[in-house]
Amino acid sequence: MPSTPIIAIRGLATRFGNQVIHENLDLDVMPGEVLGVVGGSGTGKSVLLRTIVGLNPAAAGRVMLFGEDTGGMGPKGWLGLQRRWGVLFQGGALFSSLTVAQNVELPLAEHTDLNGALRAELVALKIRMVGLPESAAAKHPSEISGGMRKRAGLARALALDPEILFLDEPTAGLDPIGAAEFDELIGSLQQSLGLTVFMVTHDLDSLGAICDRIAVLIDKRLRVGTMADHIKDDHPWIRAYFHGPRGRAARGG
């Protein structure tokens, strides 16, 4: 694995008013790895993701992407970075007035000068890549299931052939079979496309199935390691999470 992080965070602080969410938080994410981010309710897992992609301002610290410091970066710089990642927000975050195909086409229309015919061809390819039937393309989000909406959101996140895929609770709301199938899809795409994946999740099964390392948000900072590392950690919340009934089941214990 290359030694230069694709995401490098140093001394990050985030706040909402007087509430401190993260303080002096550090993190390196290496190219090609799948990092799972877990933590208790209110620890700021999704806030961290949104801060990395520029949707939430940092109060202090540095966020570097692809070796570039995003602090003070202007709209042109952010636009260049946005072409290099894809984001799947919880629930899919599809535009309800657009069809699945139109949702997937949006990044191509915004960030490329490809003609309509080529965009349509790429949209069809992305829809197939995530395992949706061809018939889903012409449907609106309200006409498809929650699991299909997540796959449509994933197709949109993959539209620009990103280097990094950000996933916010990708299996939330799915039944166990659907969640396992989605984990398998993410793992397969990561391998075939060489993606780096930053995944916020609460799902222990996902951590065991596809993550190389796990970052636990605790006490406003991150503890990063493998599943085996965290199982040895004596922090009360980490022990409760990884040694509880669901944690033992996820490990097959």
C-alpha positions as CSV (number, residue, x, y, z in Angstrom):
1,M,0.0,0.0,0.0
2,P,1.4,3.5,-0.9
3,S,2.8,5.4,2.1
4,T,1.2,8.8,1.3
5,P,-2.3,9.2,2.8
6,I,-5.1,10.1,0.5
7,I,-6.9,11.7,3.5
8,A,-4.7,13.3,6.2
9,I,-6.3,15.1,9.2
10,R,-4.3,16.9,11.8
11,G,-5.6,18.6,15.0
12,L,-9.2,18.8,13.7
13,A,-11.7,20.6,15.9
14,T,-15.4,21.0,15.0
15,R,-18.0,22.9,17.1
16,F,-21.6,23.8,17.0
17,G,-21.9,26.9,19.1
18,N,-20.4,26.0,22.5
19,Q,-20.7,22.3,21.8
20,V,-17.4,20.7,21.0
21,I,-17.8,17.7,18.7
22,H,-14.2,16.9,17.8
23,E,-11.0,18.2,19.4
24,N,-7.4,17.6,18.3
25,L,-8.5,14.7,16.0
26,D,-5.9,13.1,13.7
27,L,-6.5,10.5,11.0
28,D,-4.7,9.1,8.0
29,V,-6.6,7.1,5.3
30,M,-4.4,5.3,2.8
31,P,-5.1,4.8,-0.9
32,G,-7.0,1.6,-1.6
33,E,-8.1,0.9,2.0
34,V,-11.6,0.6,3.4
35,L,-11.9,2.5,6.7
36,G,-15.0,2.1,8.9
37,V,-15.9,4.9,11.3
38,V,-18.0,4.0,14.3
39,G,-19.0,5.7,17.6
40,G,-21.8,6.3,19.9
41,S,-24.8,8.5,19.1
42,G,-23.8,12.1,19.0
43,T,-20.1,11.6,18.7
44,G,-20.1,13.2,15.2
45,K,-19.5,10.4,12.8
46,S,-21.4,12.1,10.0
47,V,-20.1,15.5,11.0
48,L,-16.6,14.2,10.4
49,L,-17.5,13.0,6.9
50,R,-19.2,16.3,6.1
51,T,-16.2,18.2,7.3
52,I,-13.8,16.2,5.2
53,V,-15.9,17.0,2.0
54,G,-16.3,20.6,2.9
55,L,-19.9,20.7,3.9
56,N,-19.1,21.6,7.5
57,P,-16.5,24.2,8.4
58,A,-13.6,23.1,10.7
59,A,-13.0,25.3,13.8
60,A,-9.3,24.4,13.8
61,G,-6.9,22.0,12.3
62,R,-6.0,20.8,8.8
63,V,-7.8,18.5,6.3
64,M,-5.6,17.4,3.4
65,L,-7.0,15.5,0.4
66,F,-4.8,14.0,-2.3
67,G,-2.0,16.0,-0.7
68,E,-3.8,19.3,-0.9
69,D,-4.6,21.4,2.2
70,T,-8.3,22.3,1.9
71,G,-8.0,25.2,4.4
72,G,-8.9,28.4,2.6
73,M,-9.5,26.5,-0.6
74,G,-11.7,28.5,-3.0
75,P,-14.6,27.2,-5.1
76,K,-12.4,26.2,-8.0
77,G,-10.2,24.1,-5.8
78,W,-13.2,22.4,-4.2
79,L,-14.7,21.8,-7.6
80,G,-11.6,20.0,-8.7
81,L,-11.7,17.8,-5.6
82,Q,-15.4,17.0,-6.0
83,R,-14.6,15.4,-9.3
84,R,-12.4,12.9,-7.5
85,W,-14.8,11.6,-5.0
86,G,-18.3,10.3,-4.7
87,V,-20.7,10.5,-1.7
88,L,-23.6,8.3,-0.8
89,F,-25.6,10.0,1.9
90,Q,-27.8,8.1,4.3
91,G,-31.1,7.3,2.5
92,G,-29.6,8.0,-0.9
93,A,-30.4,11.8,-1.0
94,L,-31.9,11.5,-4.4
95,F,-33.9,14.3,-6.0
96,S,-37.5,13.1,-5.8
97,S,-38.6,15.1,-9.0
98,L,-36.0,13.3,-11.1
99,T,-35.8,9.7,-12.4
100,V,-33.1,7.4,-11.3
101,A,-31.3,7.9,-14.6
102,Q,-31.5,11.7,-14.3
103,N,-30.2,11.6,-10.7
104,V,-27.2,9.5,-11.8
105,E,-26.6,11.9,-14.8
106,L,-26.4,15.0,-12.6
107,P,-22.6,14.8,-11.8
108,L,-21.8,14.1,-15.5
109,A,-23.8,17.1,-16.6
110,E,-22.2,19.3,-13.9
111,H,-18.6,18.2,-14.1
112,T,-18.1,17.1,-17.8
113,D,-18.8,18.4,-21.3
114,L,-19.8,14.9,-22.6
115,N,-22.7,14.9,-25.1
116,G,-26.1,13.6,-24.1
117,A,-25.7,10.3,-25.9
118,L,-22.4,9.4,-24.1
119,R,-23.8,10.6,-20.8
120,A,-26.8,8.3,-21.3
121,E,-24.5,5.4,-22.1
122,L,-22.4,6.0,-18.9
123,V,-25.6,6.3,-16.8
124,A,-26.8,2.9,-18.0
125,L,-23.4,1.4,-17.2
126,K,-23.4,2.8,-13.6
127,I,-26.9,1.6,-13.0
128,R,-25.9,-1.9,-14.1
129,M,-22.7,-1.8,-12.0
130,V,-24.8,-1.4,-8.8
131,G,-27.1,-4.3,-9.6
132,L,-30.2,-2.3,-10.5
133,P,-32.5,-3.6,-13.3
134,E,-32.6,-1.6,-16.5
135,S,-36.3,-0.8,-15.7
136,A,-35.3,1.2,-12.6
137,A,-33.7,3.9,-14.7
138,A,-37.0,5.5,-15.7
139,K,-38.6,5.4,-12.3
140,H,-38.7,8.1,-9.7
141,P,-37.3,7.5,-6.2
142,S,-40.8,7.1,-4.7
143,E,-41.4,4.2,-7.1
144,I,-38.6,2.0,-5.9
145,S,-37.7,0.3,-2.6
146,G,-35.3,1.8,0.0
147,G,-32.6,-0.7,-1.0
148,M,-32.9,0.3,-4.6
149,R,-32.7,3.9,-3.7
150,K,-29.4,3.3,-1.9
151,R,-28.1,1.5,-5.0
152,A,-29.3,4.4,-7.2
153,G,-27.5,6.8,-4.9
154,L,-24.4,4.6,-5.1
155,A,-24.6,4.7,-8.9
156,R,-24.7,8.5,-8.8
157,A,-21.7,8.5,-6.4
158,L,-19.8,6.4,-8.9
159,A,-20.8,8.5,-12.0
160,L,-17.4,10.3,-12.3
161,D,-15.2,7.3,-11.6
162,P,-14.1,8.6,-8.2
163,E,-10.9,7.7,-6.4
164,I,-12.6,8.0,-2.9
165,L,-16.1,6.8,-2.0
166,F,-17.7,8.3,1.1
167,L,-20.5,6.3,2.6
168,D,-22.8,7.5,5.4
169,E,-24.6,4.6,7.1
170,P,-25.0,2.7,3.8
171,T,-26.8,-0.3,5.3
172,A,-29.1,1.7,7.7
173,G,-32.7,0.7,7.2
174,L,-31.9,-2.5,5.2
175,D,-32.9,-6.0,6.4
176,P,-30.0,-8.4,7.2
177,I,-30.1,-10.0,3.7
178,G,-30.2,-6.6,1.9
179,A,-27.4,-5.3,4.2
180,A,-25.2,-8.3,3.5
181,E,-25.8,-7.9,-0.3
182,F,-24.9,-4.2,-0.1
183,D,-21.7,-5.0,1.8
184,E,-20.8,-7.5,-0.9
185,L,-21.5,-5.0,-3.6
186,I,-19.3,-2.4,-1.9
187,G,-16.5,-4.9,-1.4
188,S,-16.7,-6.0,-5.0
189,L,-16.7,-2.5,-6.4
190,Q,-13.8,-1.5,-4.2
191,Q,-11.7,-4.4,-5.4
192,S,-12.6,-4.0,-9.1
193,L,-12.2,-0.2,-9.2
194,G,-9.4,0.2,-6.7
195,L,-11.4,2.6,-4.6
196,T,-10.5,4.1,-1.2
197,V,-13.7,3.9,1.0
198,F,-14.5,6.0,4.0
199,M,-17.6,4.5,5.6
200,V,-19.5,5.8,8.5
201,T,-21.5,2.9,9.9
202,H,-23.1,1.4,13.0
203,D,-23.2,-2.1,11.4
204,L,-20.8,-4.5,13.0
205,D,-21.3,-7.0,10.2
206,S,-20.1,-4.4,7.7
207,L,-17.0,-3.8,9.7
208,G,-16.1,-7.4,9.7
209,A,-17.1,-8.0,6.0
210,I,-15.2,-5.2,4.2
211,C,-13.2,-2.9,6.4
212,D,-9.4,-3.0,6.6
213,R,-9.3,-0.7,9.6
214,I,-11.8,0.7,12.0
215,A,-11.8,4.2,13.5
216,V,-13.7,4.6,16.7
217,L,-14.9,8.1,17.6
218,I,-14.5,8.3,21.4
219,D,-13.8,11.3,23.7
220,K,-13.9,13.6,20.7
221,R,-10.9,11.8,19.0
222,L,-10.3,8.7,17.0
223,R,-8.8,5.4,18.0
224,V,-7.8,3.6,14.8
225,G,-6.9,-0.1,14.4
226,T,-8.0,-3.5,13.2
227,M,-10.9,-5.4,14.7
228,A,-8.4,-7.4,16.7
229,D,-6.9,-4.2,18.1
230,H,-10.2,-2.9,19.3
231,I,-11.2,-6.1,20.9
232,K,-8.2,-5.7,23.2
233,D,-9.1,-2.1,24.0
234,D,-10.3,-1.6,27.6
235,H,-12.3,1.6,27.0
236,P,-15.8,0.9,28.4
237,W,-17.7,2.0,25.3
238,I,-15.4,0.1,23.0
239,R,-15.6,-3.1,25.1
240,A,-19.4,-2.8,25.2
241,Y,-19.5,-2.4,21.4
242,F,-17.1,-5.1,20.3
243,H,-17.8,-7.6,23.2
244,G,-21.6,-7.3,23.3
245,P,-23.9,-9.9,21.8
246,R,-23.9,-8.3,18.4
247,G,-20.2,-7.9,18.4
248,R,-19.6,-11.5,19.3
249,A,-22.1,-12.6,16.6
250,A,-20.3,-10.5,14.0
251,R,-17.0,-12.1,14.9
252,G,-18.6,-15.6,14.8
253,G,-18.0,-16.0,18.5
